Amino acid sequence: MACVKDAYLAAGGGLSAKRLPEGIVEKARARNYTNVYEEKSFISAAPLFAAVSFFATPWGVWSMFFAMNFCGGVFVDEDVIRARPLLSLVLCTSLTAIWGVGTFIPFARAYDMMYQANPEMRCQTKKSHDVSSINRLEVRLAALCLCIAAVLTNLVVFGRVLFGWGLIYSDVAEYGWLYLFFSAVLYFVWIDLWAYIGHRALHLPFLYKSVHKLHHTWKQTTAFVGLALHPVDMLIIQGGVYVGFYIMPLHPSAIVVNLLYAHYYNVIDHSGVYHESSLPWQPSSLYHDDHHQHFHVNYGQFLTIWDRLCGTFWKGDAKYTESSFTY
């Protein structure tokens, strides 16, 4: 991991010039996760890690496949897939899983280093968790979920190639630039709405105790926890991402932008590192960190609107326990 550490420090990850003011975390909570203070230097390397990691995950491979296949057929020869579908599926899935796991780990590990080196940047300032070892349950679970996702993603791709399933299109002129922008925004809202609905369903007492409780093993999350899910949990949450491909025409660029965004903030929000986005709609990492601390609140992913509308937004004067289900 030396190369990851060097890149992180070279990009300003050491926080030598600027420190988070004392007490800012609690101020951010009091102001409902709004941008009280913005620190950019310590995450300057993160977008690069996110991009590299995303394009090695199943979702990134899926996006690249459609972008290249429909724009020139240079990624996979469809005739080969039709002639030997099972062999092609096994090979593509294996490559996707190896590539995804091998690149996601350094990305998430970079946030482990940030967390370990900068106690004042932690969401939970009075406590800490051990991130020195790579042999942790959340790392193994994340790797397993990436492998499962590789299977699902390639099944989606092969379904599109073999049977024409899905509404992906490659020619922008088919729907126009205005629709491309509109569909990207609509897909973003869909992903977040599904995340709220699916996530809240996972907090039904039965599903929580039998499935989602595994993800809540970590009250103090690490970057790997974002993908440390029960397989059923992952199918429910990620299912909404795939459903979008079948309910609205989507250009590969709209898919890439949205999934890269989701991948990036999923890691940040679970990293345990305090982060405030310059994007006005994106809450600070405390929003999801409080979900892991207080369990049955803050179900949303990118937007707080669903929690605010449905009364599940964190309230500072309320007392929450794992058995206090919001139903």
C-alpha positions in Angstrom: 0.0 0.0 0.0 3.1 2.3 -0.1 2.1 3.7 -3.5 -1.4 4.6 -2.2 0.1 6.3 0.8 2.6 8.3 -1.3 -0.1 9.5 -3.7 -2.4 10.4 -0.8 0.3 12.5 0.9 1.5 14.1 -2.3 -2.1 15.3 -3.0 -2.3 17.1 0.3 -3.7 14.3 2.5 -1.5 15.1 5.5 -3.5 18.1 6.6 -0.3 20.0 7.5 -1.6 23.4 6.4 -5.2 23.4 7.8 -7.0 21.8 10.7 -10.6 21.4 11.4 -11.7 24.0 14.1 -12.5 22.4 17.4 -16.2 21.7 17.9 -17.1 22.0 14.3 -18.7 18.6 14.2 -21.2 19.4 16.8 -21.9 22.8 15.1 -22.6 20.9 11.9 -25.1 18.6 13.7 -26.9 21.6 15.2 -27.3 23.2 11.8 -28.7 20.0 10.3 -25.6 19.0 8.4 -25.3 22.2 6.4 -21.9 23.5 5.2 -20.5 25.2 8.3 -16.9 24.6 7.3 -15.4 23.3 4.1 -12.0 21.5 4.0 -10.9 20.5 0.5 -7.2 19.7 0.9 -7.6 16.4 2.7 -9.8 14.9 0.0 -7.9 16.3 -3.0 -6.7 12.8 -3.9 -10.1 11.1 -3.3 -11.7 12.0 -6.7 -8.8 10.3 -8.5 -9.1 7.2 -6.3 -12.8 7.2 -6.8 -12.6 7.4 -10.6 -10.0 4.6 -10.8 -12.0 2.4 -8.4 -15.3 3.1 -10.0 -14.2 2.1 -13.5 -13.0 -1.2 -12.0 -16.2 -2.0 -10.2 -19.0 -4.0 -11.9 -21.0 -0.8 -12.4 -18.0 0.9 -14.1 -17.3 -2.1 -16.3 -21.0 -2.2 -17.2 -21.0 1.5 -18.2 -17.8 1.2 -20.2 -19.2 -1.9 -22.0 -22.2 -0.1 -23.3 -20.3 3.1 -24.1 -17.7 1.2 -26.2 -19.9 -1.6 -27.5 -22.7 0.6 -28.8 -20.3 3.2 -30.1 -18.0 0.9 -32.0 -18.3 -2.7 -30.7 -14.6 -2.6 -29.6 -15.1 -4.2 -26.1 -16.7 -7.5 -26.8 -17.6 -9.2 -30.0 -21.3 -9.9 -29.7 -21.0 -12.9 -32.0 -18.7 -14.6 -29.5 -21.2 -14.0 -26.7 -24.0 -15.5 -28.8 -21.9 -18.5 -29.8 -20.5 -19.3 -26.3 -22.7 -17.4 -23.8 -21.8 -19.5 -20.7 -18.1 -19.4 -21.2 -18.2 -15.7 -22.1 -20.2 -15.0 -18.9 -17.8 -16.9 -16.7 -14.8 -15.1 -18.2 -16.3 -11.6 -18.1 -17.6 -12.1 -14.6 -14.2 -13.3 -13.3 -12.3 -10.4 -14.9 -14.9 -7.9 -13.5 -14.6 -9.3 -10.0 -10.8 -9.4 -9.9 -10.5 -6.0 -11.4 -13.2 -4.5 -9.1 -11.9 -5.9 -5.8 -8.2 -5.2 -6.7 -8.9 -1.5 -7.3 -11.6 -0.8 -4.7 -9.3 -1.9 -1.8 -6.6 0.7 -2.4 -9.3 3.4 -2.8 -11.0 2.5 0.5 -7.7 1.9 2.2 -6.7 5.5 1.4 -9.6 6.6 3.6 -8.4 4.3 6.3 -5.2 6.2 6.3 -6.9 9.5 6.5 -9.0 8.3 9.5 -6.0 6.9 11.3 -3.7 9.9 10.7 -6.1 12.7 11.6 -8.2 12.1 14.8 -9.6 15.7 14.6 -11.2 14.9 11.3 -13.3 12.0 12.6 -17.1 12.2 12.7 -17.0 10.6 16.1 -14.3 12.6 17.8 -14.2 10.8 21.2 -14.0 7.3 19.8 -12.0 5.5 17.2 -11.9 2.1 15.5 -8.8 0.1 14.5 -8.1 0.4 10.8 -4.5 -0.7 10.9 -5.2 -4.2 9.7 -6.6 -5.1 6.2 -7.8 -8.4 7.5 -11.1 -7.2 8.8 -14.7 -8.5 8.4 -15.9 -5.4 6.5 -13.0 -5.8 4.0 -13.9 -9.5 3.3 -17.6 -8.7 3.1 -17.0 -5.8 0.6 -14.9 -8.1 -1.6 -17.6 -10.8 -1.5 -20.3 -8.2 -2.4 -18.2 -7.0 -5.3 -18.0 -10.5 -6.6 -21.8 -11.0 -6.3 -22.3 -7.7 -8.0 -20.0 -8.8 -10.8 -22.3 -11.7 -11.5 -25.4 -9.5 -11.5 -23.9 -6.8 -13.7 -22.7 -9.2 -16.3 -26.1 -10.9 -16.3 -27.6 -7.5 -17.1 -25.1 -6.9 -19.9 -25.6 -10.3 -21.4 -29.3 -9.9 -21.2 -29.0 -6.7 -23.2 -26.7 -8.3 -25.8 -28.5 -11.6 -26.2 -32.1 -10.6 -25.8 -32.2 -6.8 -26.2 -33.4 -6.2 -22.6 -33.2 -2.7 -21.3 -33.6 0.8 -22.7 -30.0 1.9 -23.1 -29.3 3.9 -26.2 -26.0 5.2 -27.6 -26.9 7.9 -30.1 -27.5 11.2 -28.4 -29.5 12.5 -31.4 -32.1 9.8 -30.8 -33.5 11.7 -27.8 -31.6 15.0 -27.9 -29.3 16.8 -25.5 -32.1 18.2 -23.4 -33.4 14.7 -22.7 -29.9 13.5 -21.9 -29.6 16.1 -19.2 -33.2 15.6 -17.9 -32.7 11.8 -17.8 -29.5 12.1 -15.9 -31.2 14.2 -13.2 -34.2 12.0 -13.1 -32.0 8.9 -12.8 -30.2 10.6 -9.9 -33.5 11.3 -8.1 -34.7 7.8 -8.8 -31.5 6.2 -7.3 -31.9 8.4 -4.2 -35.6 7.7 -3.8 -35.1 4.0 -4.2 -32.3 4.1 -1.7 -34.7 5.7 0.8 -37.5 3.2 0.2 -35.3 0.2 0.0 -33.3 1.2 3.0 -36.3 2.0 5.1 -37.8 -1.4 4.2 -34.6 -3.0 5.4 -35.3 -1.4 8.8 -38.6 -3.2 9.2 -38.1 -5.3 12.3 -38.0 -8.7 10.5 -35.7 -7.5 7.7 -33.5 -5.6 10.0 -32.9 -8.4 12.4 -32.4 -11.1 9.8 -30.6 -9.1 7.0 -29.6 -5.4 7.6 -28.3 -5.8 11.2 -25.1 -7.2 9.7 -24.4 -3.8 8.1 -25.1 -2.1 11.4 -22.4 -4.2 13.1 -20.4 -1.0 12.7 -21.6 1.9 14.7 -18.2 3.5 13.8 -18.0 2.9 10.1 -14.9 2.5 7.8 -14.7 3.1 4.1 -15.2 -0.6 3.4 -18.5 -0.7 5.3 -20.2 1.0 2.4 -20.1 -2.4 0.6 -20.1 -4.6 3.6 -23.6 -5.9 3.1 -25.7 -9.0 3.5 -26.3 -10.4 -0.1 -30.1 -9.8 0.3 -29.3 -6.3 1.5 -27.2 -5.6 -1.6 -29.8 -7.0 -3.9 -32.5 -4.7 -2.5 -30.4 -1.5 -2.6 -28.6 -2.2 -5.9 -31.8 -3.5 -7.5 -33.1 0.0 -7.8 -30.0 1.0 -9.7 -30.6 -1.8 -12.3 -34.3 -1.2 -12.5 -33.6 2.3 -13.9 -32.2 0.7 -17.0 -35.5 -0.8 -17.8 -38.0 2.0 -17.0 -36.4 4.9 -18.8 -34.1 5.4 -21.8 -30.7 6.1 -20.5 -27.5 7.1 -22.3 -24.2 5.5 -21.0 -22.9 8.9 -20.0 -25.9 9.5 -17.7 -25.3 6.1 -16.1 -21.6 6.7 -15.6 -22.0 10.2 -14.0 -24.6 9.0 -11.6 -22.9 5.7 -10.6 -19.5 7.4 -10.2 -21.2 10.0 -7.9 -22.9 7.3 -5.9 -19.7 5.2 -5.6 -17.7 8.2 -4.4 -20.1 9.4 -1.7 -20.9 5.9 -0.6 -17.2 5.5 0.5 -16.9 9.0 1.9 -20.1 8.7 4.0 -18.9 5.4 5.5 -15.3 6.4 6.0 -15.7 7.9 9.5 -13.9 11.0 8.1 -15.8 14.3 8.5 -16.5 15.7 5.1 -18.7 18.5 3.8 -19.4 18.7 0.1 -19.5 22.0 -1.8 -22.6 20.7 -3.6 -25.6 22.3 -1.9 -27.8 19.2 -1.9 -25.2 16.8 -0.6 -25.3 16.6 3.3 -22.1 16.1 5.2 -20.8 12.7 6.1 -22.4 13.1 9.5 -25.8 12.5 7.9 -25.1 8.8 7.3 -22.7 8.5 10.2 -25.6 9.4 12.5 -27.6 6.7 10.8 -25.1 4.1 12.0 -25.0 5.7 15.5 -28.8 6.0 16.0 -29.9 3.2 13.7 -33.5 4.1 12.5 -33.0 7.6 11.1 -31.5 9.3 8.1 -32.3 6.6 5.5 -31.5 8.7 2.4 -28.4 8.6 0.4 -27.7 11.9 -1.3 -30.7 14.0 -0.4 -32.3 14.7 3.0 -35.7 15.6 1.5 -37.2 12.1 1.9 -36.3 11.9 5.5 -37.6 15.4 6.2 -40.9 14.7 4.4 -41.4 11.3 6.1 -40.3 12.4 9.6 -37.2 10.2 9.8 -34.6 12.9 9.9 -32.3 12.9 12.9 -33.5 15.0 15.8 -30.9 16.1 18.3 -33.2 16.1 21.3 -34.5 12.6 20.6 -33.2 9.4 22.1 -32.6 6.5 19.7 -31.9 2.8 20.3 -31.6 -0.2 18.0 -35.0 -1.3 19.2 -36.6 2.1 18.5 -38.0 1.3 15.0 -39.5 4.3 13.2 -42.7 2.5 12.1 
